[in-house]
Amino acid sequence: MTRGEELAEILLTGAFVDAWEYIEQFDYLSNVEIYQDIITPAMVIIGLKWENFEITVADEHLASGVCDLILSRLAATHQFETNEFAPTAMFLCLSGEQHYLGLKMVASIFAENGWKIKFLGANLPVQYALQAAKDWKPDVIGLSVSIAPHLTALTEYMEAFSYLPKKPRVLLGGRLTNLYDLASFTAIKPEIIPNIFAVDKWITAFHTEARKKKIEG
């Protein structure tokens, strides 16, 4: 049995203490590795069980709730140091999109790397997302979409963000990144983030580029 399968079984029991004890044994791994290699596979397995009618919606919600608590506790194990010049990032799910756990992992990785973040969670209508971006002026906006019917909203969000006075870099992730050419759904191209490891690489590249610009003056 894989680690993802083992964790999925524990999450479906709703036992937070057991789930946390399972995760704790991998304290030699980084959070990025735990997110990518253990938690994400577990949630994929649970999603497939729901799609195949092996578990109920209540079971899926129970497992997701425990997973959410695990993510919050993992994030709390790291001291996030930021300063007034730290880059900023805002994270949200498209309207109607309730699957936010992957996005929460992404937001935590940005925080671990010293970014100031705002995690706006699931199902945020475009008008509120746009207002939040106008008010805060983030360097990056991270979007998540996991269900195909919600892709029709992607064009609306991307167009809205294109009118912001300060143009953010828009990152797009979620289960559909490995199934569709998501950039083709909008004329304004987001940067596609297919998995958790890609997030870490993107942040490293961002900071390398920022240092280079600073040196060049």
N, C-alpha and C positions, 0 to 999 in steps of 0.2 A: 504494500500500500504506500502511495506517495505521501509526502508531507501535506500537500493540498487536500488529498482525500481524508487524511487523518483529522486535519483541522475542520474540514467540512462536517464530518460526523459530530465533532464536539460542538460546533456552532449550532447545529440543528437540535441539540439537546437544550440549548438556551443557558448553559452553565458558564457564566462569565469566568468564575474562578478557575475552572478546568481549562478553559480556552487560554486564559492568561498564563497559567502554569505551563501549558504546551508551548506558547510563544517564548516564554522566558528561557527555555532550554537552548534557544538559538541566540543568546546574547552575544555570541562571537561574530554574528552577522551584522551588517549595517541595516538600518531601517529600509534602505532602498532594496537590499537583497531580500529582506523579509516580505516587503510589499510585493515584489515581483515574483519571487519563487515559492511563497507559501500562501499569503493571504489572497492574492489575485487568483491563483488556480482554485483555491477553496471556494471563492465566490462564483467562479465560472461553473464549477461542478454543481453548486446549489442552484444556479440559474438554469442549468440544463435539466436538473431534476424537476424543477417547477414546470419548465416547458414540456417535459415528458409526462406530466401528471403523476410523478412519483412522490411529490410533496405538495402541500396546499400553500395558498398565499400566506396564511398565518405562519406556516413553518418558515417560509422565505423571509417574512418580516422579522420573525424571532431571530433568525440567524444573522440578518443584516443589523439588527439592533445590537447584538452582542459584538459583531465585528466593528461597529461604530465605536463602541466603548473601548475595544482593543486599540483602535487607531488613535483615539484620544490619549490613552495611557502611554502608548509608544511615543507619541509626540511630546508628552510631558517628561520623558526621560532625557530629553536633550535641552540644553540651555541655548536659547536662540538670542544671539547678540546682534543688535542692529544699531545703526547710528543715523543721524539726521540726513546723511547723504546716501543711505541705502536705497537700492532700487525698489520699486513698488510693483505689486502684482495683485490682481483681482480675479477671483475664480467664481464661476457660476454655471449652472446647468440651463439649457434652453427651456423655454416655456413647455410645460407638459412632461419634462424629463425628470423622473424621480430618482434615477440611479446616480447617486452622488459619491459613493464610497471611493471610487477610483480618483475622482477629482479631489477628495479630501486628502488622499495620499500624496497627490501632486502638490497641493498647497503646503503640506507638511515638509516636503522636500525643499521647496523654495524657502520656507521659514528656517530650516536647518542650515541653509546656505546664506543666512543673514539678510534675507529680503524682508521688507515690510509687506504683510499680506492682509487681504480681506477675503474671507471665505463666505460667499453669499448663498451657497447651498443649492438646493434643488428648485426647479420650476420657477425661475425668475423671469417674469414678462419683460419684453424688450424695453419698454418705456422706463422701467425701474433700473434695468441694467445700464441704460444710456445715461440716466440722471446720476447714478452712482459714479460712472466713469467721468462725467463732466465735473462732478464735485471733487473727486479725489485725484484725477489726472494720472492714472497708473501708467507705468512703463509697459506693462504686459497685462493682457486680459486672457485668461484661460477659460475655454468653453468645453463642455462635455455633452455628447449626444450618443445614446446607446440604442435607440429604437428608430428604425427606418422612417416611419411616418413623421417623426419630428424633424427630419432633414429639411422639410419645406420651410421651416422657420429660420434655417441657417442664413439664407440670403438676406432676410430682413435684419438680422442681428449684424451681419457684416456690413451691410449698407449703412445702418445706423451709426456704427463705430467709425465709418469712413468720414463722417461729418464732424468728428471731435476735433477741437482746435489743436490738441496735442494728440498726435497719431500714435496709438499704442501698437505694439506687436501682438498679434492675436494668435494664440496657440489653440489647436483643436485636438481633443482626444476623446476616447470612449471606445466601446466595443466595435463600432462601425468602421473605425480607421483601418482595420484589417480586412474589411469586406467590400468597401467602396472607395472610389477615387473622390474623396470628400471635397478636394479643392475644386472639382468640376461643378459643384453645386452653387458656386458664387463667383462673380467676376473679380471680386476682391479676395485674393488668395490668403487663407490662413496658413500658418505653419503647422504641419501635421505631426503629432506626437503619438506614435503607435504603441508605446509601452513605457513602463516606469524607468527602465534603464535609459531610454531616450531622453527623459526629463533631465536626468543627471548630466548627460552629455550636453544637452542644450544649455543648461546653466553654466557649465564649465566654459563652453564656447562664448557665451555672452560675456562672462567676466574677462576672458582672454582678450576679446575684442575691445572691451571697455578700457583695460589696462593699456592696450596698444594705442588707442586714441589719446589717452592721457599722456603717454610718453611722447607721442608725435605732436602734442600740443594743439 
